[in-house]
């Protein structure tokens, strides 16, 4: 039992010695590491707002899938429905808005360099669909329905161009203007209708044609393709539109793509398609770009009806300058920290990377100073014990026959007991054993002196 207590005390002294030596260094480093991120940038926000579109649209549906993915890492993504891309850009440009992310349609952004907006990636192709009522477009000579293949054929018709604030309206009016069909025409009526409202008006015959910019998987597309008397326009000039507008692609919607059983569409159709883009307000926290792009890849990487697997998300077809963190992600994949660590740890280390060199610069002298401090602590103990020996030795040198060294002998006995329980590194064993020899030497001198004076006293008596 005594041996166990002695061993425990020895280990406790050893641990206490290490704590006293390395504790201040470790505490200083912990304080530096804890405070350093505050000097670089704020911590990653836990709540962000993304502007989408109508609740029945693809933007809203995809944003909700992003919300579920980022929630795994403790980030709350609030999905806010809007009128569409134009309103989304307005919200991002407004300093009073709490919207920091949005999905917008390619081609709707005004060409200004001063906007506080960056692109994160293009997500998928979103075709421009122009549906028309076949009985309103007949050959003048034959009186039979004539397929619509050019937008100039819509002259003098009632056209739904999308709701106010939507990307559909923006691109529809742009394409109509290029074909000299504007709201100012006396014979052409451009109506601000979109979504379900435009579908119902077209089916009732209140419209001659309607523009939509929606996903091929939208129920509205299937509904219109399967409605008798309504046809989908094939853009005969699709290549020309692509060459005139870099944000557009020309795509072929193959026969039966939407519905194989009912063969919808019943023929190959040429379409022009902008891309849906994920954009953000500057500055975006550096940890959010990898998080959001990981969600985007999880949702869109496998492609769709018009996209091949791996085509999206992409750095192509973006309207705004590409975010620097997004560019690195799209080029090289997730940063190293985000590949192997939980999001919170990766975000913290990512913020700290700018401080690694200053920390290493500071850490080197601290670590270099620790060994000398440790050596000084060990030697200071040895020197303190030597101080006791020196004081006793000097007392003996000036002693007279009346001096009593009993207390000093007891002090040296206690000192020997302490030395027997002390654990000293091997590099200091020589000094340690020299000390023990000197303690024994002084103790023997004291005993010899005490005995000689005791004998002398008896002779005198």
C-alpha positions, 0 to 999 in steps of 0.5 A: 500500500505504501509503495502504491501511494509513493508511486502515485505521489511520484507520478503526480509530481511528474504530471504537475511539473509537466503542466507547469512547464507546458501549461502556459504554452498550451494555454497561450496557443488555445487562446490564439487559436480560439481568437484567430477566426474572429480576426479573419471573418465571422463564423458561418451563418446558421440561417440563410434565405434563398429566393426561388419562384412560385410554389408549384415551380421547379425552382421552389422544388429544387430549393426544398431539396437543397434545404433538406441536404444542408440541414444535415450539417446544421444549416437552416435554408429558408425557401422563399417563394417569389414571382420569379427570376426578376424579383429574385435579382431585385431582392439580391440587389436590395440592401434591405433584403435578407435574401442572400441566395437565389435561383435565377434564369439565365439571360434575365440579368441586366448587363451591369458590372456594379451588381453585388451578385456572384454566380455559384453554378449553372444547374440545368437546362430550362427550355423556352416552350411556346405552345399555341392553338392550332386552329388559330394558325392556318394556311391562308390558301389551303385553310389547314392548320400550319405548324408554327416554327418562327416567332414572326408567325405570332404577329397579331396574336394574343400571347401570354409572356409570363407573370410580372417579375418572372424570367419567362416574361423577360426572355419572351419579350426579348425574343419577341422584340428581336422579331419586331413583335412588341407590346406597341403593336396594335395587332399583337397583345402581350399578356402578363400571364404565367404558370397555371393561369396561362395554361387555363387561358390557353386551353379555354381559347382566351389565348393564341399562344403562351410562353413558358420557361419550365422543366420538361418534368413539369406537369404543365408540360405534360398537360399541354402536350396531351391536350388536343388542339394545342401544339408545341412550337419547334424553333426552326431558328434554334441555332441562330438564337444560340449564336446570338445569345451565349446564355442559350443552348439549342436542344432537341426534345426527342419524340416520346421523351416526356411520355413514352406510352402516349408518345409525347411529344409525337415528333422531335422538337427543336427548343432553345434553353437558358440555364437555371443558375444558383447565384448569391449576394457578395460577399458569401461566407467561404464555408457556404459555397462548398456546402451549397455546391455539394447539395447542387451536385447531389440534386443535379449531377445525374442529369435529366431529360435534356442533360447528360450525367456530369454536365451540371452543375457547371461554370458555363452559361453563368451571367455573373462573375463566378464566385472564387470558392465556387470556381475552385470547387467546380474545377478541383472538387471539394476542398480537402477539409470538406472531403474528410471532416464534418462540416463544422470542423471543416469550416473552422479549419478553412477559416484558420488556414489563413492563420496557419503561417502566422501561427507556425511562426509564433508556435516555433519560438514558443516550442523552442522556449519550452525545453529551456524552461523545462531544463531551468525548472529541473535545475532550479530544484537541484540548485535549491537543494544545493542551497540548503547544503551550502548554508549547512556547510557554511554554518559548519565552517564557522561553528563553535563547540556550543553549536547544535546541528541536530536540526540540520541533520534532520533537514538532511534526512528529510532531503534524502527522503524527498530525493528518493521519491523524485523522478528526474529525466535521464539527461539530469541523472548525473547532476541528481546523483551528484546531489545525493552524494553531496547530501550524504557527504555533508550529513556524514560530516555533520555526524562526525562533527557532532560525535567529535564534539560530544567526545570532547565535551565528555573529556572536559567533564 
